[in-house]
Amino acid sequence: MRLTSLFAGVLCLATLAGCAGSRTAVAPAPSWTFESPVKAGYYIGIGSASKLVHPLDADAVAKQQALDNLSREIRVQVKSTSTTKTLQVNDWLSESFNFSSESTTKEDLEGFTLVDTYATETEVMVYYQLSKAEHARIQEAKRQAALALSMEHLETARAARGLAQVQQVVDAAVRGLDALRPFLDKPLVHVGADGTETSVPLELVGLLDDCVAGLQLASADSSVTLNVRDAFRGDVVVTALLDGKPAPNVTLSYRYNRGEFPTRGEAVTNAQGEATITLEKFEPGKRGTALEVRVEPKAFVQGLPLMHPFRQAAEGLQSVPLRVEVTLAPIEVSLRIEERAFGKKRDQAMLAPAIQQALQSANVSLLATDADADMILTVEADARPGGSGQGFTTVYTDVVGTVTNREGEVLFTQTLTRIKGIQLDLPRATDAAYSKASEEITSDFVPALIRLWHGF
């Protein structure tokens, strides 16, 4: 009995010892997992990921988070130590630097090393570091490469300026400035092989501003007169010049008033630096306006991404606008009006005063003779009996209007028939018919004629 109890005790101890030996000891968590290390001369990035949330790629998520944190530390330190003295070129450069410094990502990182990893049953942690000296060396190499590239763009822009190719100047200058955007917090002076120093961003922005501001717009005439013979339609040729040379492919915006509201449009200069602007479709009664033409700076940046900072900055590029006075010459018209009643000339003229008043309100000058007139308006009217009954008399008036030019060509004709007048006797019925004819001529015939003269 005693032997059995002893054997049972030994077996129990052996079992306990075996169970204790089968357990794996968990390594203590390193200090960097709960307290961010501070190492002089290094940027630190630590990331973690839950295995429960990311069961398949917790390692990759933790590494990306560590790199993001590494980037964030670099941004904070660069932003706190950078100077903006080199950025006081214009608002675009300052805004560009702010944008660039805030958009650093892990793709910009080079030279970082994996220091350690730690994992538990529920979490993965990763520890990266990047030598500040190595980072500075890499960034300096990139800065020098960007300076060299931007200098090439500067030379391209200068060559295009010499050929008055403004669009090419803008394209090259923007590409040069884009190359420098990540380094606008650093000195950006290029030193040539001969020791010549060039402040590249200043040169690029100065070239941009000077090029657009140096554009001159010219027209052969400071004023133009449009005539009814051309339906008040005419062309104004505007030439864009840079340093006295024709500037091709320059977009011009223009505006003038056809009526109450302004008309706007754009025209692009051709290889000779010329752009043709057509003036037309003026509202009747318009006597003049001013054509204003200016260089459209936004057109230079149409190919840039929508969020590119230079899109907004381009609005600050201005040149002197061009103004051309536009006059619509009065329409010189000779009137021939014949009013008859039953084949005989009427003593009382009713159509002539109404037609004259309607024409004069539409920028028309009435001439006494046909010799100097642009147009000859002939109106022939005759009244005819329409019957009577129940004490009333009816009269119909027929009107034919014809417009011819100096050469005798018929430009417009309109016939109004059976314009009715009803009164107690024939004379008053005739007057009533002519009164209605006057109303129809002034409300229908004359407006249609005037719109025709204006090209509608």
Order of alpha helices (4+ residues) and beta strands (2+ residues): alpha-beta-alpha-alpha-beta-beta-alpha-alpha-beta-beta-alpha-beta-beta-beta-beta-beta-beta-beta-beta-alpha-beta-beta-beta-alpha-beta-beta-beta-beta-alpha-alpha
